[in-house]
Amino acid sequence: MIFKEIQLDLDKIKEKINSERKNINEYSSLANLNNLVDFLVIGEDRRFYKHRGFDIIAIIRAIRNRLFYNKKEGASTIEQQLVRVLTNQYRRTLKRKIKEIILATKLKKILSKKEIALLYLKLAYFGTEKQGLENTLRSLNLNLNSELSDLVCASIIARLKYPEPKSNSTIKLLFIKRRTDYIIEIHNKHGKYY
């Protein structure tokens, strides 16, 4: 049963990737997005270039922190997050997580790491009226061809963890600012990724 579901989801993913192929190629040709990809890796998946779609170290750390410290934290890789977006499956179940890990490992046969990161940025939710990178850039009075500073890149990536609400929320904006500062600090301390 689960294998049939995985195959159906994989077919859906391939179909969506094929429909986005032109956009993936356009994004790949834009050198200014390389810095944004670097910040995505820093903020969301530091071992992105070292794993095959799932990060066993992050999974073990998340389980340990949940069991011993009652602390919830994510262990999803950029591939897993992209699978979630492409399949539109967000329920928090063990079955969904297992399917997501299997599908994430299959992405590498369809897309390069850079293409995975760029497609995720193209489709990700950054806040109200900020579905996808282009809408998010537009809200910042920027476009795909704009020069993206480190601060802008970090601010965009911070919104993946703390999506910007429709109405100005002082608390949410403070979380976004703190996350932006943290990502900039990691970038300045360690470079692209470590």
C-alpha positions as CSV (number, residue, x, y, z in Angstrom):
1,M,0.0,0.0,0.0
2,I,2.7,2.5,1.0
3,F,4.7,1.6,-2.1
4,K,1.8,2.4,-4.3
5,E,1.3,5.8,-2.6
6,I,5.0,6.5,-3.0
7,Q,4.8,5.8,-6.7
8,L,1.8,8.0,-7.1
9,D,3.5,10.8,-5.2
10,L,6.7,10.3,-7.3
11,D,4.6,10.6,-10.5
12,K,3.0,13.8,-9.2
13,I,6.4,15.2,-8.3
14,K,7.9,14.4,-11.8
15,E,4.9,16.0,-13.4
16,K,5.2,19.2,-11.4
17,I,9.0,19.3,-12.0
18,N,8.4,18.9,-15.8
19,S,5.9,21.8,-15.6
20,E,8.5,23.9,-13.8
21,R,11.4,22.9,-16.0
22,K,11.5,26.3,-17.9
23,N,11.5,28.2,-14.6
24,I,14.2,25.9,-13.1
25,N,16.4,26.6,-16.2
26,E,15.8,30.4,-15.9
27,Y,16.6,30.4,-12.2
28,S,19.7,28.4,-12.8
29,S,21.0,31.0,-15.3
30,L,20.7,33.8,-12.7
31,A,24.1,34.2,-11.0
32,N,22.5,36.6,-8.4
33,L,20.5,33.7,-7.0
34,N,23.7,31.7,-6.0
35,N,24.1,33.9,-2.9
36,L,20.5,33.2,-2.0
37,V,21.1,29.4,-2.4
38,D,24.1,29.7,-0.1
39,F,21.9,31.4,2.6
40,L,19.2,28.8,2.1
41,V,21.8,26.1,2.9
42,I,23.1,28.0,5.9
43,G,19.6,28.6,7.3
44,E,17.8,25.4,6.5
45,D,20.2,22.5,5.8
46,R,23.9,22.9,6.5
47,R,24.8,19.4,5.3
48,F,22.8,19.8,2.1
49,Y,25.8,19.0,-0.1
50,K,26.8,16.0,2.1
51,H,23.6,13.9,2.4
52,R,21.5,12.1,-0.2
53,G,18.1,13.7,0.6
54,F,17.8,13.0,4.3
55,D,20.1,13.9,7.2
56,I,20.5,11.1,9.7
57,I,22.5,13.3,12.1
58,A,19.7,15.8,12.2
59,I,17.1,13.1,12.7
60,I,19.0,11.6,15.6
61,R,19.5,15.0,17.1
62,A,15.8,15.8,16.8
63,I,14.8,12.5,18.4
64,R,17.3,13.0,21.3
65,N,16.2,16.5,22.0
66,R,12.5,15.4,21.9
67,L,13.1,12.5,24.3
68,F,15.5,14.0,26.7
69,Y,14.7,17.7,26.6
70,N,11.0,17.7,25.4
71,K,12.2,20.1,22.7
72,K,10.6,20.0,19.2
73,E,12.9,20.8,16.3
74,G,12.9,20.0,12.7
75,A,15.2,17.6,10.9
76,S,13.9,18.0,7.4
77,T,16.3,18.6,4.5
78,I,15.7,21.0,1.7
79,E,14.8,17.9,-0.4
80,Q,12.2,16.9,2.1
81,Q,10.8,20.4,2.3
82,L,10.5,20.4,-1.5
83,V,8.8,17.0,-1.5
84,R,6.3,18.4,1.0
85,V,5.6,21.4,-1.2
86,L,5.3,19.4,-4.4
87,T,3.0,16.8,-2.8
88,N,1.1,19.3,-0.7
89,Q,1.2,16.8,2.2
90,Y,1.8,18.5,5.6
91,R,0.2,16.2,8.1
92,R,2.6,15.3,10.9
93,T,2.5,11.5,10.8
94,L,5.3,8.9,10.8
95,K,4.0,7.4,7.5
96,R,4.2,10.8,5.8
97,K,7.7,11.3,7.1
98,I,8.9,7.9,5.9
99,K,7.3,8.6,2.4
100,E,9.0,12.0,2.4
101,I,12.4,10.6,3.1
102,I,12.1,8.0,0.4
103,L,10.9,10.6,-2.1
104,A,13.6,13.0,-1.1
105,T,16.2,10.4,-2.0
106,K,14.7,10.0,-5.4
107,L,14.9,13.7,-6.2
108,K,18.6,13.5,-6.8
109,K,17.9,11.3,-9.9
110,I,15.7,14.0,-11.3
111,L,17.4,17.3,-10.3
112,S,20.8,18.5,-9.3
113,K,21.3,19.9,-5.8
114,K,21.3,23.5,-7.1
115,E,18.1,22.8,-9.0
116,I,16.4,21.3,-5.9
117,A,17.3,24.4,-3.9
118,L,16.1,26.8,-6.7
119,L,12.9,25.0,-7.2
120,Y,12.2,25.0,-3.4
121,L,12.9,28.8,-3.3
122,K,10.5,29.2,-6.3
123,L,7.7,27.4,-4.6
124,A,8.2,27.9,-0.9
125,Y,5.9,29.8,1.4
126,F,7.5,32.9,2.9
127,G,4.3,34.5,4.3
128,T,0.9,35.9,3.4
129,E,1.0,37.0,-0.3
130,K,4.5,35.7,-0.4
131,Q,4.1,32.3,-2.0
132,G,7.3,31.7,-3.9
133,L,10.4,33.7,-4.4
134,E,9.1,36.1,-7.1
135,N,6.2,37.3,-4.9
136,T,8.5,37.6,-1.9
137,L,11.0,39.7,-4.0
138,R,8.2,41.8,-5.3
139,S,7.1,42.6,-1.7
140,L,10.6,43.9,-1.1
141,N,10.5,46.0,-4.3
142,L,13.0,43.6,-6.0
143,N,12.9,41.1,-8.8
144,L,14.8,38.1,-10.1
145,N,17.4,40.3,-11.7
146,S,18.0,42.4,-8.6
147,E,21.3,42.3,-6.8
148,L,20.6,40.5,-3.5
149,S,22.7,41.6,-0.5
150,D,23.6,39.3,2.3
151,L,21.0,41.0,4.5
152,V,18.2,40.6,1.9
153,C,19.2,36.9,1.4
154,A,19.2,36.2,5.1
155,S,15.9,38.1,5.6
156,I,14.2,36.0,2.8
157,I,15.5,32.7,4.2
158,A,14.4,33.7,7.8
159,R,10.8,33.9,6.5
160,L,10.9,30.1,5.8
161,K,11.0,29.5,9.5
162,Y,8.9,32.5,10.4
163,P,6.5,33.3,7.5
164,E,5.5,36.9,7.5
165,P,1.9,37.4,8.6
166,K,-0.7,39.5,6.6
167,S,-0.9,42.2,9.3
168,N,2.2,43.6,11.0
169,S,2.9,41.5,14.1
170,T,5.6,43.0,16.2
171,I,6.4,39.6,17.7
172,K,6.6,37.8,14.4
173,L,8.7,40.6,12.9
174,L,11.0,40.3,15.9
175,F,11.4,36.6,15.2
176,I,12.2,37.3,11.6
177,K,14.8,39.9,12.6
178,R,16.4,37.5,15.1
179,R,16.5,34.7,12.6
180,T,18.0,37.0,10.0
181,D,20.7,38.2,12.4
182,Y,21.4,34.6,13.3
183,I,21.8,33.5,9.7
184,I,24.1,36.5,9.0
185,E,26.2,35.7,12.0
186,I,26.6,32.0,10.9
187,H,27.5,33.2,7.4
188,N,30.1,35.7,8.7
189,K,31.6,33.2,11.1
190,H,31.7,30.1,8.9
191,G,31.3,31.2,5.3
192,K,28.9,29.6,2.8
193,Y,28.3,26.4,4.7
194,Y,30.3,24.2,7.1
